[in-house]
Amino acid sequence: MTPTSSIRAAFTPTGRLRAAINLGNPILAHPADGGGAGGVSVDLAREFARLLEVELDLVVVDAAGKSVDVVAAGRADIGFFAIDPVRGADIAFSGPYVLIEGCYLVREASPIRTHDDVDHAGNRVVVGQGSAYDLHLTRTLRHAHIERAPTSPAVVDTFLECGAEVAAGVRQQLEADALRHGGLRLLDGRFMVIRQAMGVPKCRGRDAAVFLARFVEHMKAGGFVAAALARHGIAGASVAPVGV
């Protein structure tokens, strides 16, 4: 892949590539020494900057909704998001580069045993504000009430503090929190598969969106994404099939 001058300009109006990195998704990003970030999404951002032959600036945020906001507002040039039609109003998505499971967690003694038990009147489901789970469950739950934690990593603490019935989030985060607190269990299976993609503001033009999509397919097909997942010790996320 060779970027043209117009493609480079579309992604770098400041002369540098600004990538929004969401630390609220521990599978794809984590805090690094000095206040920066590391992880699979950071590796992809660095590789994209290398391809464009520009310097990289990380715009680090702590929640998915904030990442969407900074990219949609043009304060970052690319970002890493779960594909969702609400977010797609202002952001053009690539195909997914990884697939992540969204799961439910309850207290050990809870009568809730299956996914069908969740959507009942009187149940409160805690999600991260503006997360993919928030957007998905807002559309699909008909009877349970949704309560929102400020970030996805804060979901289980909020769930316990407010006495809610269910917590919803990334399987790996919920598993780690269950070990940390004890007396909690995950429901079998998953309620959604998150298709994690790269995105660019739609105002940057169709050619930019197409170029970013081609980049993601190249990263999947060439083994870069798989190697990044292995390098960072990520379990439970799989590389999305090429062409999906």
C-alpha positions in Angstrom: 0.0 0.0 0.0 1.3 3.4 -1.0 -0.5 6.5 0.2 -0.9 9.4 -2.2 -0.3 13.0 -1.1 -4.1 13.5 -1.0 -4.6 10.5 1.3 -1.8 11.6 3.5 -3.3 15.1 3.8 -6.8 13.6 4.6 -5.4 11.7 7.6 -3.0 14.4 8.8 -4.4 17.9 8.6 -2.1 18.9 11.4 0.9 17.3 9.8 0.9 14.4 12.3 -1.4 11.4 12.8 -3.6 11.8 15.9 -5.0 8.4 17.0 -7.7 8.1 19.7 -6.9 5.3 22.1 -9.5 4.1 24.5 -8.1 2.6 27.8 -11.6 1.5 28.7 -11.1 -1.6 26.5 -8.4 -3.6 28.3 -8.2 -6.1 25.5 -6.9 -3.5 23.0 -5.2 -0.9 25.0 -3.6 -0.4 28.4 -1.8 2.4 30.3 2.0 2.7 29.7 4.8 4.3 31.6 4.8 8.0 31.4 1.1 8.4 30.9 1.0 6.9 27.4 -0.6 3.7 26.2 0.3 0.4 24.7 -1.6 -2.5 23.2 -3.0 -3.9 19.9 -4.7 -0.6 18.9 -1.5 1.4 19.6 0.5 -1.1 17.5 -1.9 -0.6 14.6 -1.8 3.2 15.0 2.0 3.1 14.9 2.0 0.9 11.8 -0.5 3.2 10.1 1.6 6.3 10.9 4.7 4.5 9.6 2.8 3.7 6.3 1.9 7.4 6.0 5.4 8.4 6.9 4.3 10.8 9.6 4.7 11.2 13.4 2.1 9.7 15.7 0.3 11.5 18.6 -1.9 9.4 20.9 -5.1 11.0 22.2 -5.7 8.8 25.2 -9.2 8.6 26.7 -10.8 6.3 29.3 -14.1 5.5 27.7 -15.5 4.4 24.3 -17.9 7.4 24.1 -15.0 9.8 24.6 -13.1 8.2 21.8 -16.0 8.5 19.5 -16.4 12.2 20.5 -12.8 13.2 19.8 -12.8 11.5 16.3 -16.2 12.8 15.3 -15.2 16.3 16.4 -12.0 16.1 14.4 -9.7 16.3 17.4 -8.3 12.9 16.4 -7.8 11.5 12.9 -8.4 7.8 13.5 -9.8 5.8 16.3 -10.6 2.2 17.3 -14.2 1.3 17.9 -16.8 -1.4 18.1 -18.9 -1.0 14.9 -22.3 0.4 15.7 -24.8 2.3 13.5 -25.2 5.1 16.0 -21.4 5.8 15.8 -21.6 5.4 12.1 -23.4 8.7 11.7 -20.1 10.6 11.7 -17.4 7.9 11.5 -16.6 5.6 8.6 -15.5 2.2 9.8 -13.1 -0.3 8.3 -14.0 -4.0 8.5 -13.4 -5.5 11.9 -9.9 -6.5 12.9 -10.8 -8.5 16.0 -13.9 -10.1 17.4 -14.6 -9.7 21.2 -17.3 -11.4 23.3 -19.8 -9.4 25.4 -21.0 -11.3 28.4 -23.2 -11.0 31.6 -22.0 -11.3 35.2 -24.2 -11.8 38.3 -23.7 -12.7 41.9 -23.1 -16.3 42.7 -26.5 -16.6 44.5 -28.5 -14.8 41.8 -31.5 -16.7 40.4 -30.5 -15.4 36.9 -29.1 -18.4 35.1 -29.5 -17.8 31.4 -29.5 -14.8 29.0 -33.3 -15.1 28.8 -33.5 -14.4 32.6 -31.8 -11.0 32.2 -34.5 -9.0 30.4 -37.2 -9.0 33.1 -38.8 -6.1 34.9 -37.0 -5.3 38.1 -33.5 -6.3 36.8 -30.9 -3.5 36.5 -28.1 -4.1 34.0 -25.0 -2.0 34.5 -23.0 -1.1 31.4 -20.2 1.4 30.6 -21.5 4.7 29.4 -21.4 4.9 25.6 -19.8 1.5 25.2 -20.8 -1.0 22.5 -22.7 -2.9 25.1 -24.6 0.2 26.1 -25.6 0.9 22.5 -26.6 -2.7 21.8 -28.5 -3.3 25.0 -30.3 0.0 24.8 -31.7 -1.3 21.5 -32.5 -4.8 22.6 -33.5 -4.9 26.2 -37.3 -4.4 26.6 -38.0 -4.9 30.3 -34.7 -4.6 32.3 -33.5 -1.2 33.3 -30.0 0.0 32.1 -27.7 1.8 34.6 -24.5 3.3 33.3 -21.1 3.3 34.9 -18.7 6.1 33.9 -16.4 3.7 32.1 -16.3 0.0 31.2 -13.6 -0.9 33.8 -15.9 0.7 36.4 -18.9 -1.5 35.6 -18.4 -4.3 38.2 -17.6 -1.8 41.0 -20.7 0.2 40.1 -22.8 -3.0 39.9 -21.7 -4.0 43.4 -22.1 -0.5 44.9 -25.6 0.0 43.6 -26.8 -3.5 44.2 -27.8 -4.1 40.6 -28.7 -7.6 39.3 -26.4 -7.8 36.2 -23.2 -6.4 34.9 -22.5 -6.4 31.1 -19.1 -6.0 29.4 -16.0 -7.6 27.9 -15.6 -11.2 29.0 -12.0 -10.7 30.0 -12.7 -7.6 32.2 -15.6 -9.4 33.9 -13.6 -12.5 34.5 -10.8 -10.4 36.1 -13.2 -8.5 38.3 -14.9 -11.8 39.4 -11.6 -13.1 40.6 -10.8 -9.8 42.3 -14.1 -9.6 44.2 -15.2 -13.2 44.6 -18.8 -14.4 44.9 -19.6 -13.6 41.2 -20.1 -15.7 38.1 -20.5 -15.2 34.4 -23.5 -16.5 32.6 -22.7 -19.2 29.9 -22.3 -17.9 26.4 -22.4 -14.4 25.1 -25.0 -11.8 24.4 -23.1 -10.2 21.5 -20.0 -10.3 19.5 -18.2 -6.9 19.2 -16.7 -6.2 15.8 -13.8 -4.0 16.6 -12.7 -1.7 13.8 -10.7 1.3 12.9 -12.5 4.5 12.0 -12.0 7.9 10.4 -14.3 11.0 10.4 -16.6 10.8 7.3 -15.7 14.4 6.5 -12.2 13.2 5.5 -13.8 11.7 2.4 -14.5 8.3 0.8 -11.0 7.8 -0.4 -9.6 8.0 3.1 -12.2 5.5 4.4 -11.4 3.1 1.6 -7.7 3.4 2.3 -8.1 2.7 6.0 -10.3 -0.3 5.2 -7.6 -1.7 2.9 -5.0 -1.1 5.6 -7.0 -3.2 8.1 -7.5 -6.1 5.6 -3.8 -6.0 4.9 -3.0 -6.1 8.7 -5.2 -9.1 9.1 -4.1 -11.0 6.0 -0.4 -10.4 6.8 -0.6 -11.7 10.3 0.1 -8.4 12.0 -3.1 -8.4 14.1 -2.6 -12.0 15.2 1.0 -11.3 16.2 -0.1 -8.2 18.2 -2.6 -10.2 20.1 0.0 -12.8 20.9 2.6 -10.2 21.8 0.3 -8.6 24.3 -0.9 -11.9 25.8 -4.5 -11.3 24.8 -6.8 -14.3 25.2 -10.5 -14.4 24.3 -10.3 -12.1 21.2 -9.9 -13.6 17.8 -8.7 -12.1 14.5 -11.7 -11.2 12.3 -11.8 -13.1 9.1 -10.3 -11.4 6.1 -12.9 -9.6 4.0 -15.5 -9.4 6.8 
